[in-house]
Amino acid sequence: MLGFRIHPGGHVSPAPKAIERLKDRVCALWDARQSVTTKQLRDQWQRYITGWWNYYGYAN
């Protein structure tokens, strides 16, 4: 179900693959070889994490 895992008791959590994609994306966003400032790196990361949390925040 689009990145969610539904457990037998009815609990919902992010799927393991979704968490791995999150980790990979965060590492890519913090790559120091980008030609952006530290503030821009932080803003990119913050936007991504906020969006991820808004999507997966419905999980228990």
PyMOL Python script that loads the backbone (N, CA, C, O; Angstrom):
from pymol import cmd

cmd.read_pdbstr("""\
ATOM      1  N   MET A   1       0.845  -1.188   0.000  1.00  0.00           N
ATOM      2  CA  MET A   1       0.000   0.000   0.000  1.00  0.00           C
ATOM      3  C   MET A   1       0.889   1.250   0.000  1.00  0.00           C
ATOM      4  O   MET A   1       0.991   1.913   1.032  1.00  0.00           O
ATOM      5  N   LEU A   2       1.503   1.576  -1.066  1.00  0.00           N
ATOM      6  CA  LEU A   2       2.290   2.791  -1.282  1.00  0.00           C
ATOM      7  C   LEU A   2       3.267   3.120  -0.148  1.00  0.00           C
ATOM      8  O   LEU A   2       3.266   4.232   0.379  1.00  0.00           O
ATOM      9  N   GLY A   3       4.084   2.157   0.214  1.00  0.00           N
ATOM     10  CA  GLY A   3       5.122   2.411   1.196  1.00  0.00           C
ATOM     11  C   GLY A   3       4.737   2.146   2.630  1.00  0.00           C
ATOM     12  O   GLY A   3       5.515   2.427   3.541  1.00  0.00           O
ATOM     13  N   PHE A   4       3.557   1.614   2.848  1.00  0.00           N
ATOM     14  CA  PHE A   4       3.120   1.298   4.205  1.00  0.00           C
ATOM     15  C   PHE A   4       3.082  -0.206   4.400  1.00  0.00           C
ATOM     16  O   PHE A   4       2.941  -0.972   3.447  1.00  0.00           O
ATOM     17  N   ARG A   5       3.208  -0.607   5.636  1.00  0.00           N
ATOM     18  CA  ARG A   5       3.060  -2.005   6.011  1.00  0.00           C
ATOM     19  C   ARG A   5       1.920  -2.080   7.011  1.00  0.00           C
ATOM     20  O   ARG A   5       1.880  -1.326   7.983  1.00  0.00           O
ATOM     21  N   ILE A   6       0.997  -2.993   6.764  1.00  0.00           N
ATOM     22  CA  ILE A   6      -0.141  -3.186   7.674  1.00  0.00           C
ATOM     23  C   ILE A   6       0.113  -4.484   8.441  1.00  0.00           C
ATOM     24  O   ILE A   6       0.251  -5.553   7.846  1.00  0.00           O
ATOM     25  N   HIS A   7       0.172  -4.373   9.759  1.00  0.00           N
ATOM     26  CA  HIS A   7       0.458  -5.511  10.621  1.00  0.00           C
ATOM     27  C   HIS A   7      -0.837  -6.232  10.974  1.00  0.00           C
ATOM     28  O   HIS A   7      -1.918  -5.656  10.852  1.00  0.00           O
ATOM     29  N   PRO A   8      -0.739  -7.490  11.413  1.00  0.00           N
ATOM     30  CA  PRO A   8      -1.937  -8.265  11.735  1.00  0.00           C
ATOM     31  C   PRO A   8      -2.858  -7.595  12.760  1.00  0.00           C
ATOM     32  O   PRO A   8      -4.077  -7.752  12.677  1.00  0.00           O
ATOM     33  N   GLY A   9      -2.313  -6.866  13.704  1.00  0.00           N
ATOM     34  CA  GLY A   9      -3.143  -6.219  14.723  1.00  0.00           C
ATOM     35  C   GLY A   9      -3.800  -4.932  14.233  1.00  0.00           C
ATOM     36  O   GLY A   9      -4.510  -4.269  14.989  1.00  0.00           O
ATOM     37  N   GLY A  10      -3.567  -4.581  12.980  1.00  0.00           N
ATOM     38  CA  GLY A  10      -4.150  -3.368  12.426  1.00  0.00           C
ATOM     39  C   GLY A  10      -3.244  -2.154  12.502  1.00  0.00           C
ATOM     40  O   GLY A  10      -3.621  -1.069  12.059  1.00  0.00           O
ATOM     41  N   HIS A  11      -2.059  -2.324  13.057  1.00  0.00           N
ATOM     42  CA  HIS A  11      -1.110  -1.218  13.137  1.00  0.00           C
ATOM     43  C   HIS A  11      -0.494  -0.969  11.763  1.00  0.00           C
ATOM     44  O   HIS A  11      -0.287  -1.897  10.982  1.00  0.00           O
ATOM     45  N   VAL A  12      -0.211   0.277  11.491  1.00  0.00           N
ATOM     46  CA  VAL A  12       0.372   0.671  10.215  1.00  0.00           C
ATOM     47  C   VAL A  12       1.740   1.286  10.479  1.00  0.00           C
ATOM     48  O   VAL A  12       1.903   2.075  11.410  1.00  0.00           O
ATOM     49  N   SER A  13       2.727   0.923   9.653  1.00  0.00           N
ATOM     50  CA  SER A  13       4.072   1.484   9.778  1.00  0.00           C
ATOM     51  C   SER A  13       4.665   1.647   8.386  1.00  0.00           C
ATOM     52  O   SER A  13       4.202   1.022   7.432  1.00  0.00           O
ATOM     53  N   PRO A  14       5.692   2.490   8.267  1.00  0.00           N
ATOM     54  CA  PRO A  14       6.375   2.595   6.974  1.00  0.00           C
ATOM     55  C   PRO A  14       7.038   1.264   6.626  1.00  0.00           C
ATOM     56  O   PRO A  14       7.546   0.566   7.504  1.00  0.00           O
ATOM     57  N   ALA A  15       7.028   0.921   5.348  1.00  0.00           N
ATOM     58  CA  ALA A  15       7.663  -0.311   4.890  1.00  0.00           C
ATOM     59  C   ALA A  15       9.185  -0.180   5.013  1.00  0.00           C
ATOM     60  O   ALA A  15       9.718   0.926   4.933  1.00  0.00           O
ATOM     61  N   PRO A  16       9.879  -1.293   5.204  1.00  0.00           N
ATOM     62  CA  PRO A  16      11.345  -1.243   5.310  1.00  0.00           C
ATOM     63  C   PRO A  16      12.005  -0.601   4.084  1.00  0.00           C
ATOM     64  O   PRO A  16      12.991   0.122   4.230  1.00  0.00           O
ATOM     65  N   LYS A  17      11.485  -0.850   2.894  1.00  0.00           N
ATOM     66  CA  LYS A  17      12.058  -0.233   1.694  1.00  0.00           C
ATOM     67  C   LYS A  17      11.889   1.279   1.721  1.00  0.00           C
ATOM     68  O   LYS A  17      12.761   2.006   1.244  1.00  0.00           O
ATOM     69  N   ALA A  18      10.785   1.760   2.270  1.00  0.00           N
ATOM     70  CA  ALA A  18      10.554   3.204   2.361  1.00  0.00           C
ATOM     71  C   ALA A  18      11.578   3.843   3.297  1.00  0.00           C
ATOM     72  O   ALA A  18      12.062   4.944   3.036  1.00  0.00           O
ATOM     73  N   ILE A  19      11.897   3.163   4.366  1.00  0.00           N
ATOM     74  CA  ILE A  19      12.883   3.685   5.314  1.00  0.00           C
ATOM     75  C   ILE A  19      14.273   3.688   4.685  1.00  0.00           C
ATOM     76  O   ILE A  19      15.042   4.628   4.884  1.00  0.00           O
ATOM     77  N   GLU A  20      14.597   2.645   3.930  1.00  0.00           N
ATOM     78  CA  GLU A  20      15.887   2.611   3.237  1.00  0.00           C
ATOM     79  C   GLU A  20      15.989   3.739   2.210  1.00  0.00           C
ATOM     80  O   GLU A  20      17.039   4.368   2.082  1.00  0.00           O
ATOM     81  N   ARG A  21      14.900   3.998   1.475  1.00  0.00           N
ATOM     82  CA  ARG A  21      14.900   5.108   0.521  1.00  0.00           C
ATOM     83  C   ARG A  21      15.075   6.440   1.236  1.00  0.00           C
ATOM     84  O   ARG A  21      15.760   7.329   0.731  1.00  0.00           O
ATOM     85  N   LEU A  22      14.462   6.584   2.408  1.00  0.00           N
ATOM     86  CA  LEU A  22      14.627   7.800   3.201  1.00  0.00           C
ATOM     87  C   LEU A  22      16.098   7.993   3.556  1.00  0.00           C
ATOM     88  O   LEU A  22      16.641   9.082   3.371  1.00  0.00           O
ATOM     89  N   LYS A  23      16.738   6.958   4.058  1.00  0.00           N
ATOM     90  CA  LYS A  23      18.146   7.045   4.454  1.00  0.00           C
ATOM     91  C   LYS A  23      19.028   7.394   3.255  1.00  0.00           C
ATOM     92  O   LYS A  23      19.916   8.240   3.359  1.00  0.00           O
ATOM     93  N   ASP A  24      18.781   6.744   2.122  1.00  0.00           N
ATOM     94  CA  ASP A  24      19.568   7.017   0.916  1.00  0.00           C
ATOM     95  C   ASP A  24      19.391   8.456   0.459  1.00  0.00           C
ATOM     96  O   ASP A  24      20.359   9.116   0.081  1.00  0.00           O
ATOM     97  N   ARG A  25      18.167   8.937   0.493  1.00  0.00           N
ATOM     98  CA  ARG A  25      17.885  10.303   0.034  1.00  0.00           C
ATOM     99  C   ARG A  25      18.512  11.338   0.971  1.00  0.00           C
ATOM    100  O   ARG A  25      19.056  12.342   0.511  1.00  0.00           O
ATOM    101  N   VAL A  26      18.438  11.096   2.277  1.00  0.00           N
ATOM    102  CA  VAL A  26      19.039  12.023   3.242  1.00  0.00           C
ATOM    103  C   VAL A  26      20.549  12.084   3.032  1.00  0.00           C
ATOM    104  O   VAL A  26      21.140  13.163   3.079  1.00  0.00           O
ATOM    105  N   CYS A  27      21.175  10.933   2.802  1.00  0.00           N
ATOM    106  CA  CYS A  27      22.623  10.926   2.540  1.00  0.00           C
ATOM    107  C   CYS A  27      22.937  11.714   1.271  1.00  0.00           C
ATOM    108  O   CYS A  27      23.914  12.461   1.230  1.00  0.00           O
ATOM    109  N   ALA A  28      22.120  11.550   0.246  1.00  0.00           N
ATOM    110  CA  ALA A  28      22.338  12.276  -1.008  1.00  0.00           C
ATOM    111  C   ALA A  28      22.142  13.779  -0.812  1.00  0.00           C
ATOM    112  O   ALA A  28      22.874  14.583  -1.388  1.00  0.00           O
ATOM    113  N   LEU A  29      21.163  14.153  -0.004  1.00  0.00           N
ATOM    114  CA  LEU A  29      20.917  15.576   0.231  1.00  0.00           C
ATOM    115  C   LEU A  29      22.053  16.228   1.013  1.00  0.00           C
ATOM    116  O   LEU A  29      22.328  17.415   0.836  1.00  0.00           O
ATOM    117  N   TRP A  30      22.713  15.459   1.874  1.00  0.00           N
ATOM    118  CA  TRP A  30      23.804  16.005   2.685  1.00  0.00           C
ATOM    119  C   TRP A  30      25.164  15.845   2.024  1.00  0.00           C
ATOM    120  O   TRP A  30      26.187  16.100   2.659  1.00  0.00           O
ATOM    121  N   ASP A  31      25.198  15.429   0.763  1.00  0.00           N
ATOM    122  CA  ASP A  31      26.466  15.255   0.048  1.00  0.00           C
ATOM    123  C   ASP A  31      27.172  16.603  -0.058  1.00  0.00           C
ATOM    124  O   ASP A  31      26.632  17.550  -0.630  1.00  0.00           O
ATOM    125  N   ALA A  32      28.354  16.682   0.483  1.00  0.00           N
ATOM    126  CA  ALA A  32      29.097  17.950   0.542  1.00  0.00           C
ATOM    127  C   ALA A  32      29.642  18.373  -0.814  1.00  0.00           C
ATOM    128  O   ALA A  32      30.109  19.502  -0.962  1.00  0.00           O
ATOM    129  N   ARG A  33      29.592  17.490  -1.804  1.00  0.00           N
ATOM    130  CA  ARG A  33      30.132  17.827  -3.124  1.00  0.00           C
ATOM    131  C   ARG A  33      29.177  18.683  -3.947  1.00  0.00           C
ATOM    132  O   ARG A  33      29.515  19.082  -5.061  1.00  0.00           O
ATOM    133  N   GLN A  34      28.013  18.966  -3.427  1.00  0.00           N
ATOM    134  CA  GLN A  34      27.077  19.840  -4.114  1.00  0.00           C
ATOM    135  C   GLN A  34      27.581  21.273  -4.006  1.00  0.00           C
ATOM    136  O   GLN A  34      28.224  21.643  -3.024  1.00  0.00           O
ATOM    137  N   SER A  35      27.289  22.064  -5.011  1.00  0.00           N
ATOM    138  CA  SER A  35      27.734  23.462  -4.965  1.00  0.00           C
ATOM    139  C   SER A  35      26.621  24.344  -4.407  1.00  0.00           C
ATOM    140  O   SER A  35      26.119  25.238  -5.088  1.00  0.00           O
ATOM    141  N   VAL A  36      26.248  24.077  -3.166  1.00  0.00           N
ATOM    142  CA  VAL A  36      25.232  24.870  -2.470  1.00  0.00           C
ATOM    143  C   VAL A  36      25.762  25.219  -1.078  1.00  0.00           C
ATOM    144  O   VAL A  36      26.694  24.588  -0.577  1.00  0.00           O
ATOM    145  N   THR A  37      25.163  26.213  -0.478  1.00  0.00           N
ATOM    146  CA  THR A  37      25.594  26.627   0.858  1.00  0.00           C
ATOM    147  C   THR A  37      25.047  25.671   1.918  1.00  0.00           C
ATOM    148  O   THR A  37      24.164  24.858   1.649  1.00  0.00           O
ATOM    149  N   THR A  38      25.585  25.788   3.106  1.00  0.00           N
ATOM    150  CA  THR A  38      25.116  24.967   4.214  1.00  0.00           C
ATOM    151  C   THR A  38      23.643  25.216   4.493  1.00  0.00           C
ATOM    152  O   THR A  38      22.896  24.282   4.786  1.00  0.00           O
ATOM    153  N   LYS A  39      23.228  26.466   4.404  1.00  0.00           N
ATOM    154  CA  LYS A  39      21.814  26.797   4.627  1.00  0.00           C
ATOM    155  C   LYS A  39      20.931  26.129   3.571  1.00  0.00           C
ATOM    156  O   LYS A  39      19.853  25.631   3.895  1.00  0.00           O
ATOM    157  N   GLN A  40      21.372  26.114   2.327  1.00  0.00           N
ATOM    158  CA  GLN A  40      20.596  25.465   1.275  1.00  0.00           C
ATOM    159  C   GLN A  40      20.522  23.957   1.492  1.00  0.00           C
ATOM    160  O   GLN A  40      19.479  23.345   1.264  1.00  0.00           O
ATOM    161  N   LEU A  41      21.636  23.354   1.936  1.00  0.00           N
ATOM    162  CA  LEU A  41      21.619  21.931   2.262  1.00  0.00           C
ATOM    163  C   LEU A  41      20.611  21.643   3.362  1.00  0.00           C
ATOM    164  O   LEU A  41      19.832  20.693   3.276  1.00  0.00           O
ATOM    165  N   ARG A  42      20.635  22.476   4.400  1.00  0.00           N
ATOM    166  CA  ARG A  42      19.699  22.296   5.513  1.00  0.00           C
ATOM    167  C   ARG A  42      18.260  22.446   5.050  1.00  0.00           C
ATOM    168  O   ARG A  42      17.393  21.668   5.449  1.00  0.00           O
ATOM    169  N   ASP A  43      18.000  23.443   4.209  1.00  0.00           N
ATOM    170  CA  ASP A  43      16.638  23.678   3.721  1.00  0.00           C
ATOM    171  C   ASP A  43      16.140  22.520   2.858  1.00  0.00           C
ATOM    172  O   ASP A  43      14.976  22.131   2.952  1.00  0.00           O
ATOM    173  N   GLN A  44      17.025  21.965   2.011  1.00  0.00           N
ATOM    174  CA  GLN A  44      16.646  20.809   1.193  1.00  0.00           C
ATOM    175  C   GLN A  44      16.262  19.639   2.086  1.00  0.00           C
ATOM    176  O   GLN A  44      15.229  18.999   1.891  1.00  0.00           O
ATOM    177  N   TRP A  45      17.121  19.373   3.074  1.00  0.00           N
ATOM    178  CA  TRP A  45      16.868  18.271   3.979  1.00  0.00           C
ATOM    179  C   TRP A  45      15.575  18.485   4.745  1.00  0.00           C
ATOM    180  O   TRP A  45      14.779  17.558   4.894  1.00  0.00           O
ATOM    181  N   GLN A  46      15.363  19.693   5.228  1.00  0.00           N
ATOM    182  CA  GLN A  46      14.167  19.989   6.019  1.00  0.00           C
ATOM    183  C   GLN A  46      12.898  19.809   5.195  1.00  0.00           C
ATOM    184  O   GLN A  46      11.913  19.261   5.690  1.00  0.00           O
ATOM    185  N   ARG A  47      12.907  20.263   3.945  1.00  0.00           N
ATOM    186  CA  ARG A  47      11.736  20.082   3.073  1.00  0.00           C
ATOM    187  C   ARG A  47      11.455  18.604   2.842  1.00  0.00           C
ATOM    188  O   ARG A  47      10.304  18.171   2.885  1.00  0.00           O
ATOM    189  N   TYR A  48      12.502  17.837   2.597  1.00  0.00           N
ATOM    190  CA  TYR A  48      12.309  16.407   2.340  1.00  0.00           C
ATOM    191  C   TYR A  48      11.771  15.698   3.577  1.00  0.00           C
ATOM    192  O   TYR A  48      10.816  14.928   3.481  1.00  0.00           O
ATOM    193  N   ILE A  49      12.373  15.949   4.732  1.00  0.00           N
ATOM    194  CA  ILE A  49      11.931  15.290   5.966  1.00  0.00           C
ATOM    195  C   ILE A  49      10.508  15.697   6.324  1.00  0.00           C
ATOM    196  O   ILE A  49       9.715  14.860   6.754  1.00  0.00           O
ATOM    197  N   THR A  50      10.178  16.964   6.152  1.00  0.00           N
ATOM    198  CA  THR A  50       8.819  17.428   6.454  1.00  0.00           C
ATOM    199  C   THR A  50       7.807  16.729   5.549  1.00  0.00           C
ATOM    200  O   THR A  50       6.760  16.281   6.017  1.00  0.00           O
ATOM    201  N   GLY A  51       8.114  16.637   4.260  1.00  0.00           N
ATOM    202  CA  GLY A  51       7.217  15.941   3.331  1.00  0.00           C
ATOM    203  C   GLY A  51       7.088  14.470   3.664  1.00  0.00           C
ATOM    204  O   GLY A  51       5.993  13.910   3.619  1.00  0.00           O
ATOM    205  N   TRP A  52       8.215  13.837   4.001  1.00  0.00           N
ATOM    206  CA  TRP A  52       8.188  12.422   4.355  1.00  0.00           C
ATOM    207  C   TRP A  52       7.347  12.209   5.604  1.00  0.00           C
ATOM    208  O   TRP A  52       6.534  11.287   5.667  1.00  0.00           O
ATOM    209  N   TRP A  53       7.545  13.060   6.587  1.00  0.00           N
ATOM    210  CA  TRP A  53       6.796  12.925   7.842  1.00  0.00           C
ATOM    211  C   TRP A  53       5.304  13.178   7.613  1.00  0.00           C
ATOM    212  O   TRP A  53       4.467  12.491   8.199  1.00  0.00           O
ATOM    213  N   ASN A  54       4.967  14.139   6.782  1.00  0.00           N
ATOM    214  CA  ASN A  54       3.551  14.391   6.501  1.00  0.00           C
ATOM    215  C   ASN A  54       2.906  13.190   5.827  1.00  0.00           C
ATOM    216  O   ASN A  54       1.740  12.892   6.086  1.00  0.00           O
ATOM    217  N   TYR A  55       3.639  12.501   4.972  1.00  0.00           N
ATOM    218  CA  TYR A  55       3.089  11.336   4.291  1.00  0.00           C
ATOM    219  C   TYR A  55       3.007  10.124   5.217  1.00  0.00           C
ATOM    220  O   TYR A  55       1.974   9.459   5.285  1.00  0.00           O
ATOM    221  N   TYR A  56       4.094   9.842   5.926  1.00  0.00           N
ATOM    222  CA  TYR A  56       4.163   8.656   6.769  1.00  0.00           C
ATOM    223  C   TYR A  56       3.741   8.916   8.204  1.00  0.00           C
ATOM    224  O   TYR A  56       3.736   7.989   9.013  1.00  0.00           O
ATOM    225  N   GLY A  57       3.392  10.130   8.538  1.00  0.00           N
ATOM    226  CA  GLY A  57       2.979  10.461   9.899  1.00  0.00           C
ATOM    227  C   GLY A  57       1.680   9.791  10.327  1.00  0.00           C
ATOM    228  O   GLY A  57       1.371   9.731  11.517  1.00  0.00           O
ATOM    229  N   TYR A  58       0.926   9.290   9.364  1.00  0.00           N
ATOM    230  CA  TYR A  58      -0.321   8.618   9.686  1.00  0.00           C
ATOM    231  C   TYR A  58      -0.098   7.219  10.265  1.00  0.00           C
ATOM    232  O   TYR A  58      -0.995   6.632  10.870  1.00  0.00           O
ATOM    233  N   ALA A  59       1.109   6.701  10.067  1.00  0.00           N
ATOM    234  CA  ALA A  59       1.425   5.380  10.603  1.00  0.00           C
ATOM    235  C   ALA A  59       1.535   5.457  12.127  1.00  0.00           C
ATOM    236  O   ALA A  59       1.835   6.510  12.690  1.00  0.00           O
ATOM    237  N   ASN A  60       1.290   4.347  12.767  1.00  0.00           N
ATOM    238  CA  ASN A  60       1.356   4.296  14.240  1.00  0.00           C
ATOM    239  C   ASN A  60       2.780   4.366  14.700  1.00  0.00           C
ATOM    240  O   ASN A  60       3.042   4.336  15.903  1.00  0.00           O
TER     241      ASN A  60
END
""", "prot")
cmd.dss("prot")
cmd.show_as("cartoon", "prot")
cmd.util.cbc("prot")
cmd.orient("prot")
